[in-house]
């Protein structure tokens, strides 16, 4: 992500969050489809995560619409709300990574499925990428 967007930065950051929340939502389906015989507790957890990530995605989309409709004039209050939403997205991604690691490391079905391990590692890296972007913005002075 480029950091020279200036006044457009909140919108750019929301665009990034919108993309990655949708990706994570799709990743829950990828895991379930790739590992057809995945243990039920993991399948249930992934379905719950799919819903939670979809809800967050829609929340981000609403913020994008708000910023766009404001003529890209971001008040200090709106800017603070955007940063709080991005922080929530970051925390959510950290928890999603925990689930992916748990599945990768503890699922008996995954232990003998090299492809599933590779895919889970890829999914984890992608969520870590978003976390890196979010942290860079949240911790700037």
QUIKA-V496857 format. One record per residue. N is the residue number from 1. RES is the residue in one small letter. D_LAST is the distance of its C-alpha to the last C-alpha in whole Angstrom. Layout:
BEGIN
n->(N;N)
res->(RES;RES)
d_last->(D_LAST;D_LAST)
END
This chain:
BEGIN
n->(1;2;3;4;5;6;7;8;9;10;11;12;13;14;15;16;17;18;19;20;21;22;23;24;25;26;27;28;29;30;31;32;33;34;35;36;37;38;39;40;41;42;43;44;45;46;47;48;49;50;51;52;53;54;55;56;57;58;59;60;61;62;63;64;65;66;67;68;69;70;71;72;73;74;75;76;77;78;79;80;81;82;83;84;85;86;87;88;89;90;91;92;93;94;95;96;97;98;99;100;101;102;103;104;105;106;107;108;109;110;111;112;113;114;115;116;117;118;119;120;121;122;123;124;125;126;127;128;129;130;131;132;133;134;135;136;137;138;139;140;141)
res->(x;x;x;x;x;x;x;x;x;x;x;x;x;x;x;x;x;x;x;x;x;x;x;x;x;x;x;x;x;x;x;x;x;x;x;x;x;x;x;x;x;x;x;x;x;x;x;x;x;x;x;x;x;x;x;x;x;x;x;x;x;x;x;x;x;x;x;x;x;x;x;x;x;x;x;x;x;x;x;x;x;x;x;x;x;x;x;x;x;x;x;x;x;x;x;x;x;x;x;x;x;x;x;x;x;x;x;x;x;x;x;x;x;x;x;x;x;x;x;x;x;x;x;x;x;x;x;x;x;x;x;x;x;x;x;x;x;x;x;x;x)
d_last->(18;17;13;15;16;14;15;17;14;15;18;18;16;19;21;20;20;24;25;24;25;28;29;29;31;33;33;35;38;38;38;41;43;42;44;46;48;44;45;45;42;40;41;40;37;36;38;36;32;34;34;31;29;31;30;26;27;28;26;23;26;26;23;23;26;25;22;25;27;25;25;21;20;18;18;15;17;18;14;14;17;16;13;15;18;16;15;19;20;18;20;23;23;23;26;28;27;29;32;32;32;35;37;37;38;40;42;45;46;43;44;47;45;43;42;40;38;37;36;34;32;31;30;28;26;26;24;22;21;19;18;16;15;14;12;10;9;8;6;4;0)
END
